[in-house]
Amino acid sequence: MFRYFPTATTLSLALALFLAYSSLSLSAEPVKAKKVLYIGIDGCRFDAIQKAEAPAIDALIEKGAYTGHCLILGDRYRKNDTISGPGWSTILTGVWADKHGVHNNTFKGSQYDKFPCLFDLVKKKLPTARCVSHVTWEPIDKFIITAADEKKSYEQKPHTIADYVKYDTEATDASVKELKEQNPDIVFLYIGQVDVTGHTHGFHPTVPQYIEAIERADGHVAAAVAAMKSRPTFDQEDWLVVVTSDHGGKGTNHSSGHEVPEILNSFLIVSGSDVAPGEIAEQCYLVDGAATVIHHLTPLDPAWQLDGTPRGKTKQ
Ligand SMILES: [Zn+2]
């Protein structure tokens, strides 16, 4: 009897260990809720961000994947103007202008019924996803954004820089409130004052007013990111932050910039827990932002005919 007692104990221990290990395996790494904060800064040059004191954007760059060479026109199709209508259509649909149909700021010829806003695409796969947009350029709200659970343009008249500072603050405050009080899956925040300042004083790193506008925009990015991180459920969530712009600028303009590098080069910043930090080696394009956002939430469907490629993520 004495001989068998240790054996029985060993068996019990082994069984206990096995059960403990099994339950550990079952409870390990619960799947985190995937969510995206997508921020657009109109007419923002990457070389000016680098010149500016922009700690919030710098932190996203430092911990994320980024490129300052994100071309706003593709190889296949380049007939649209290098302005906001086509730019934001591309950023929010993930296709070039031959597909979304927007060539200028009249929005005539738009084909959003065939190539809709990414909210629409995400909801085809995840019908309960909460998608929210707060912008300060009304055409985005009026023409591009569909399938939103909440959306609003804070643009009003007049359009001085000081006015736009106010509108951008309102859009940011609304996004902060959304992030703190609701359970969004995608928050799109658009900031307009950098473009307005470029048109007034010049799009260039040496223009103090342009730099100051970027620094204020960085404050809005900081507020949105802080609200995201303050969520009580943040630890159970997997947030991707994507920041981009629709075009650069030269002098006080950016129209007809098809051969102008300062206008053609935007930037793309992708920051999240499964993003490999560092400069993205591949050539990136303006269509990639939407593909990156969607891909974080649900696999891309070939039927959507997206032109963009997800960037920065190491797994999905
Ligand atoms: Zn623009």
Residues whose N, C-alpha, C, O or C-beta is under 5 A from the ligand:
A	BS01	ZN	D42 G43 I83 S84 D195 D246
